[in-house]
Amino acid sequence: MSKKDSDTLARIIKLCSEGNEDAWHELIDIIGPLIFSICRKSRLTHDESFDIYGQVCFDLVGNIGTIKSPAGILSFVATITRRKIFNFYEKMKLTDYFKSEFVPMLSESREETPELIYENMQRRELLLEAMTKLPTRQYRLLKALFFDPGNPSYKEIARKLKVPASSIGPTRARALEKLGRILKREQYKF
C-alpha cells in the first residue's frame, strides 16, 4: 500500500470511528471487493457471499475504534471474512443434516399409501410444533424457507418478513441449530 493510500485509509478510518456516513460508504467501497474475492475463492454462491459481506460489515462497525492502522483494517476484514466463511460451512453441516433427516420425511408423494401420508402429516405437525418453540422471527423464517409451496427466493422472503436479505442466512443457521437442540431436548420421535 502506498503512503498516499495509507494516509487516505487512515483518514477514512478516523472519520468512520467518528460516525461519518460518507466515510463509511468510502470504506465499504474499499473493503467490499476484498470480502467478495475471499468469498469467491471459497466457492460461495452469490446469496451466501452477501450473507458473509453483511456479517463482516456488521462486525467492522462494532470494531472500527479498535483498528489503529490502515493495514490493520485490511487484515481485520480478511481474517473476519475467513472466520465467517468457516462458521458458515460448519453451520451448513447442520443444515445438510436437517435436510437429509427431516425434509424427506415431509414430502407428500401421490404414490404413498394413506397410512404413509397420515404418518408424514403427523411428522410435519411435530416438526411445526417444535418450530413454535423458536423465537417468532426464526419460526417465520424457517416456515418461509422450508414450508412455503412457492419456494420463494431470499429476496422475496426478506421483503415478506421485512428483514435484510443478508440476515437470512445467519438467522437460518441459528434457527436450525436451536431447532436441533429443541428436537433433541424434547425427544421428538419421527
C-alpha positions, 0 to 999 in steps of 0.5 A: 500500500502506498503512503498516499493510500495509507494516509487516505485509509487512515483518514477514512478510518478516523472519520468512520470511528467518528460516525461519518456516513460518507466515510463509511460508504468510502470504506465499504467501497474499499473493503467490499471487493476484498470480502467478495474475492475471499468469498469467491475463492471459497466457492460461495454462491452469490446469496451466501457471499452477501450473507458473509459481506453483511456479517463482516460489515456488521462486525467492522462497525462494532470494531472500527475504534479498535483498528489503529492502522490502515493495514490493520483494517485490511487484515481485520476484514480478511481474517473476519471474512475467513472466520465467517466463511468457516462458521458458515460451512460448519453451520451448513453441516447442520443444515445438510443434516436437517435436510437429509433427516427431516425434509424427506420425511415431509414430502407428500408423494401421490404414490404413498399409501394413506397410512404413509401420508397420515404418518408424514402429516403427523411428522410435519405437525411435530416438526411445526410444533417444535418450530413454535418453540423458536423465537417468532422471527426464526419460526417465520423464517424457517416456515418461509424457507422450508414450508412455503409451496412457492419456494420463494427466493431470499429476496422475496422472503426478506421483503415478506418478513421485512428483514435484510436479505443478508440476515437470512442466512445467519438467522437460518443457521441459528434457527436450525441449530436451536431447532436441533437442540429443541428436537433433541431436548424434547425427544421428538420421535419421527 
